[in-house]
Amino acid sequence: MMETKYNFVKQQIKSKILEGIVLPHGKIGSENELMKEYNVSRHTVRKAIDELVNEGWVYRKQGAGTFCADRTDQKNPIGKAQRKNIALITTYLSEYIFPSIIRGAESILSEHGYQVTIFSTNNNHEQEKRVLEAVLSQRFDGLIVEPTKSSIPNPNINYYLNLERQGIPYVMINAYYEELEPYFLGMDDVKGGYTQTKHLLDLGHEQIVGLFKNDDLQGAKRLKGFIKAHREQGIALNPQHIITYTTEQKNAKPLEELHRIFKDRSHRPTGIVCYNDELALKLLDVIREFDIRVPEELSVVGYDDSFLSVASEVKLTTIQHPKVEMGIDAAKLIISCIEQERKDRSADGEQSIIYEPKLVVRHSTAEAKSEKGVAK
């Protein structure tokens, strides 16, 4: 269904307000300016403005123009103490470790009388923008946010600054936007990647493939740990054995690259370090195609200790993720921020929580075999 011209203009003006480009009591462009900017008729502009006035987004001053309304007053007619709404924004909803994080957060928030509304960005910036606009259009006391593509520049930073301007606190989980220095709950992912890799190096593996998602901060840090472990052991890395991929490539590129590596029988790796358990499970299909036995011929390490780590016949050695504990801690922190109305935010501050990675050893790793087929 095609969007009407007046609704397009209306949504564009709303986006500017929600992004904080137009501040409360700031002037909206004149009719002539809006006509020129959006290439529409005066009638279209007036219809868009009329609806925005009726919905409380803007107001008119006779002879002066149209201005952005201060919606903080409109959204708080019954007093702050009686509003108890939290937005929980994750990259994904119903898969992998996210239901456990959500369950942990909801258990604490509901206990304290907060209603929780859950949103998903699907790790997509445009969807994140739509979610943040929906959140800013409604009234929430605070947000728990898992950042979208956290290792690359984010086009939606202004929305978070507008949250701050309105006094709405937020905390970030798993990763954070460095520009904002928010309260943060996440793993020491450099140490996590280091621990994965050192486990294999300690077992005598020297030809190790590392696969890391590089548009999320977690992946970039785990790769750093992968490299650090090799350096400390004095083992040179084969550049062909570092595979990075984006969110859009996650279902194809890692599998294609592993195919390429396995086809070269003379330089086959004996170990694989995976960005997460989800990836490890997919790679097991490729490993089976080449009739490579795990762990006898190839050791595999996952990350997150998700339900997938024990979902196949190969029980994965992996790094434990706090999951439910992280959700509980995030809920407690956002409640504390709301109740004390803290305004300072610091990724290095005492309110941030960094979880230590713990290796869970199962049956997907074993000592490396020498060329004669015995353990080194």
KABELHU-V945053 format. One record per residue. SS is DSSP state (hx for helix, st for strand, lp for the rest). PSI is psi in degrees with one decimal (none if undefined). BURIAL is # if it has 24 or more other C-alpha atoms within 12 Angstrom, else .. Layout:
SS&PSI&BURIAL  SS&PSI&BURIAL
This chain:
lp&127.2&.  lp&135.9&.  lp&136.1&.  lp&155.2&.  hx&-42.3&.  hx&-35.3&#  hx&-34.2&.  hx&-46.3&.  hx&-44.0&#  hx&-47.6&#  hx&-35.5&#  hx&-40.8&#  hx&-42.4&#  hx&-42.2&#  hx&-40.2&#  hx&-36.7&#  hx&-46.3&#  hx&-30.3&#  lp&-11.0&#  lp&10.0&#  lp&-38.6&#  lp&119.5&#  lp&162.7&#  lp&131.4&#  lp&6.4&.  lp&149.9&.  st&132.5&#  lp&152.3&#  lp&153.8&#  lp&166.7&.  hx&-44.2&#  hx&-41.3&.  hx&-41.9&.  hx&-37.7&#  hx&-43.4&.  hx&-42.4&.  hx&-39.4&.  hx&2.1&#  lp&52.1&.  lp&171.9&#  lp&166.3&.  hx&-38.8&.  hx&-42.6&.  hx&-44.5&#  hx&-45.4&#  hx&-38.6&#  hx&-40.8&.  hx&-45.4&#  hx&-40.6&#  hx&-44.6&.  hx&-38.7&.  hx&-36.8&#  hx&-46.6&#  hx&-31.2&.  lp&0.0&.  lp&15.5&#  lp&-33.5&#  st&165.5&#  st&155.8&#  st&144.0&#  st&124.1&.  lp&121.5&.  lp&-5.8&.  lp&-30.3&.  st&-161.4&.  st&136.9&#  st&155.2&#  st&129.5&#  lp&153.5&#  lp&96.7&.  hx&-9.8&#  hx&-34.1&#  hx&-39.5&.  hx&-34.1&.  lp&-0.4&.  lp&53.2&.  lp&-18.6&.  lp&10.3&.  lp&140.4&.  hx&-35.4&.  hx&-23.7&.  hx&-6.3&.  lp&123.0&.  lp&73.5&#  st&131.7&#  st&135.9&#  st&129.9&#  st&111.8&#  st&117.7&#  st&165.4&#  lp&-37.1&#  lp&160.0&#  lp&-60.4&.  lp&14.9&.  lp&161.8&.  lp&-130.2&#  lp&-7.5&#  hx&-38.4&#  hx&-34.1&#  hx&-40.2&#  hx&-45.7&#  hx&-43.1&#  hx&-42.6&#  hx&-44.2&#  hx&-44.9&#  hx&-33.6&#  hx&-39.4&#  hx&-43.7&#  hx&-42.3&#  hx&-34.7&.  hx&-31.1&.  lp&12.4&.  lp&16.7&.  lp&139.1&#  st&139.2&#  st&128.3&#  st&126.0&#  st&133.0&#  st&153.4&#  st&137.6&#  lp&-9.4&#  lp&27.2&#  lp&44.9&#  lp&127.6&#  hx&-38.2&#  hx&-39.6&.  hx&-36.3&#  hx&-41.1&#  hx&-44.9&#  hx&-39.4&#  hx&-45.7&#  hx&-35.6&#  hx&-39.1&#  hx&-41.3&#  hx&-44.6&#  hx&-23.0&#  hx&-27.4&#  lp&-163.8&#  lp&114.4&#  lp&145.9&#  lp&-30.4&#  st&169.5&#  st&141.4&#  st&122.1&#  st&130.6&#  st&117.9&#  lp&153.6&#  lp&126.9&#  lp&62.0&#  lp&-10.8&#  lp&0.5&#  lp&158.0&#  lp&134.2&.  lp&126.1&#  lp&-3.9&.  lp&14.6&#  hx&-37.7&#  hx&-30.7&#  hx&-38.4&#  hx&-38.1&#  hx&-33.5&#  hx&-35.0&#  hx&-45.5&#  hx&-41.9&#  hx&-33.5&.  lp&2.0&#  lp&25.2&#  lp&111.5&#  st&155.2&#  st&151.4&#  st&151.4&#  st&145.0&#  st&149.4&#  lp&-36.7&#  lp&178.7&#  lp&159.9&#  lp&117.2&#  lp&-31.3&.  lp&-31.2&.  lp&-21.3&#  lp&59.1&#  lp&170.9&#  st&139.2&#  st&139.0&#  st&119.3&#  st&174.5&#  st&157.5&#  lp&86.3&#  hx&-25.5&#  hx&-47.1&#  hx&-34.0&#  hx&-48.2&#  hx&-36.9&#  hx&-44.6&#  hx&-43.0&#  hx&-50.6&#  hx&-43.2&#  hx&-34.3&#  hx&-45.1&#  hx&-40.4&#  hx&-39.7&#  hx&-25.4&.  lp&3.5&#  lp&6.4&#  lp&133.1&#  lp&-24.5&#  lp&92.8&#  st&130.1&#  st&135.1&#  st&128.9&#  st&121.3&#  st&135.3&#  st&122.4&#  lp&4.4&#  lp&2.5&#  lp&143.4&#  hx&-35.0&#  hx&-44.6&#  hx&-42.0&#  hx&-39.5&#  hx&-37.0&#  hx&-36.5&#  hx&-40.3&#  hx&-42.7&#  hx&-37.0&#  hx&-47.4&#  hx&-42.4&#  hx&-42.4&#  hx&-41.6&#  hx&-43.9&#  hx&-44.8&.  hx&-32.4&.  hx&-4.2&.  lp&28.0&.  lp&123.3&.  lp&137.5&.  lp&135.5&#  lp&116.0&.  hx&-27.8&.  hx&-13.5&.  hx&4.4&#  st&115.2&#  st&121.6&#  st&153.1&#  st&161.0&#  lp&173.7&#  hx&-43.9&#  hx&-22.8&.  hx&-3.0&.  lp&-25.4&#  lp&-8.3&.  lp&-54.9&.  hx&-47.1&.  hx&-39.2&#  hx&-42.0&#  hx&-41.5&.  hx&-37.8&#  hx&-37.5&#  hx&-48.5&.  hx&-44.9&.  hx&-42.8&#  hx&-26.8&#  hx&-26.0&.  lp&92.4&.  hx&-23.6&.  hx&-21.4&.  hx&39.3&.  lp&137.1&#  lp&160.4&#  lp&-3.5&#  st&149.2&#  st&128.8&#  st&122.7&#  st&146.0&#  lp&-41.0&#  lp&175.1&#  hx&-35.7&#  hx&-45.2&#  hx&-43.8&#  hx&-41.6&#  hx&-39.0&#  hx&-38.5&#  hx&-26.7&#  hx&-31.1&#  hx&-41.2&#  hx&-41.3&#  hx&-40.3&#  hx&-38.5&.  hx&-34.1&.  lp&9.6&.  lp&38.5&.  lp&130.0&#  lp&134.7&#  lp&126.4&#  lp&5.2&#  lp&-41.6&.  lp&-18.4&#  lp&127.0&#  st&138.8&#  st&132.3&#  st&129.5&#  lp&-164.8&#  lp&133.1&#  st&-18.4&#  lp&48.6&#  lp&175.4&#  hx&-23.2&#  hx&-21.6&#  hx&-18.8&#  hx&20.0&#  lp&-19.2&.  lp&-178.4&.  lp&-21.7&.  lp&112.0&#  lp&119.0&#  lp&134.3&#  st&134.2&#  st&172.8&#  st&132.3&#  st&128.8&#  lp&139.8&#  lp&-23.0&#  lp&-97.5&#  hx&-42.0&#  hx&-41.1&#  hx&-42.8&#  hx&-43.4&#  hx&-48.1&#  hx&-38.1&#  hx&-40.4&#  hx&-44.2&#  hx&-39.4&#  hx&-43.1&#  hx&-34.7&#  hx&-42.4&#  hx&-42.4&.  hx&-41.2&#  hx&-46.8&#  hx&-32.7&.  hx&-3.9&.  lp&47.0&.  lp&142.9&.  lp&-18.6&.  lp&142.9&.  lp&134.3&#  lp&124.6&#  lp&-21.6&#  lp&3.9&.  lp&171.9&.  lp&-16.0&.  lp&-14.1&#  lp&145.9&#  st&122.3&#  st&123.3&#  st&136.7&#  lp&133.0&.  lp&141.0&#  st&128.2&#  st&129.3&#  st&109.6&#  lp&123.7&#  lp&-133.6&.  lp&15.4&#  lp&3.0&#  lp&145.3&#  lp&169.9&#  lp&143.4&#  lp&143.3&#  st&143.8&#  lp&176.5&.  lp&-23.4&.  lp&-1.4&.  lp&9.6&.  lp&160.0&.  st&143.8&.  lp&none&.
